[in-house]
Amino acid sequence: MAETLVIQLPADGSGDAAWISVDAMGAGTSQPQQGTLEQAAAVAADKQLAVLLPSAVVLRLQSNLPLKGYTKILQALPFALEDQLAQDVDVLHFAIGERNTQGLLPVAVVEEKRLRNYLQQLETARLFPTLVYAESDAILPVPATTVVWINNSEIIIRQPDGTSSVSDIEELETIMSLKFPTPSDTSAANNNVLIYCSAEANNAHQELWESLRNRAQSLDIKLVSNRGIGKLAGAIINKPGINLLQGQFSVKTDLFSWWPFWRNAAILLLAAGIMSVVSDAAALFQLKQKEAQLDTAAERILSDTFPSAAGAADPWGQLQSRLQGSGTISVGEPDFIDALVVLAEALDKSSDIKVDALNFRSGIIDLRLEAPAVKNIDAFRQAINDSGRFSATIQSANPTDNVIKGRVQVKAQGR
């Protein structure tokens, strides 16, 4: 699978974006960077694109709407949540996630015009995301722990149950005081706090941290750099939140838009197909060669054994017909076909030999030959032995009417 480029848009709407490339496991494959969207686009080629919107622009809610079916839920959801929203539902965009273990449906709500403006900014920079999340979705909940994420202008709080809230950075001390009022508060004392912030923010809030240590069961502070884009990217890949690109904002894709992600697999598949075609072509070429070799051998045997059939258009077919008609051979046996080729080659090397008769039984060929001298029959025998596949022995060689009539037996070596 291709890498994913995760881009974090600035919370204040005017600063630089931050981005990093990660693999399918969420591990970084590039260094975190900050800059303009155009600069991010320069490294976006062949990568899936995920964008994190400022948490303040996305409201996270839960609904117990009992309906099933994606379309029905989206149609009914605005009216089910209307009492919890400050704006008219007609100007809002709703997206949903998977129901949790309590059966509650997580919901993300964003102003439709604002989401459209973000997408337009990205498109102007030639960035076309397939995944758009609230930044708070990339801050994973921790059991029995309140997670506090502090950036330049806002505070994101993620509760153990997964619910989240967003506040202005100026309200940090007030929010912490409300969440952990006094050391005597039992519920607060049993809670843990995990804070992610920059080194600068950590130095600026040392007094608040000391105060929190006395009011919470534990306090852990982790420093992040480059706005924490590396940690956020890894989290959103491993545990995706609610993708805002639903409904009217659903990504319209075609086959070619997925090419970058499947290009390597497609190339391997094409290569395998080409290799298969080449292999089949090579096998066909070998079969054609074998067929031509067999026809040549059959023509040589025909011209001696059945002179009237010499020059037939299909010498192998003609030889099969003649021999099967005589009842002397089972021409389909592999040993006979291989032996026939060897015999033809041996006849070409041994001059003045004529085949009077041929008989094949149980893998053994008996030949009756005519030759001007015994040395010709012996040369024929030697040529067969030189093939390395068959051996020939001279059974008899008798002079008759100025020629030598001999009988030669041929069988596969090792039989």
Helices and strands as residue ranges (DSSP letters): E 4-8, E 17-22, E 33-35, H 37-41, E 48-53, G 55-57, E 58-63, H 70-80, G 82-84, G 89-91, E 92-96, E 105-111, H 112-124, E 131-134, G 135-138, E 145-150, E 154-158, E 164-168, G 169-171, H 172-179, H 186-189, E 192-197, H 199-204, H 206-213, E 218-223, G 226-228, H 229-238, G 247-249, G 255-258, H 259-305, G 307-309, H 315-326, H 334-349, E 354-361, E 364-371, H 374-385, E 390-400, E 403-412
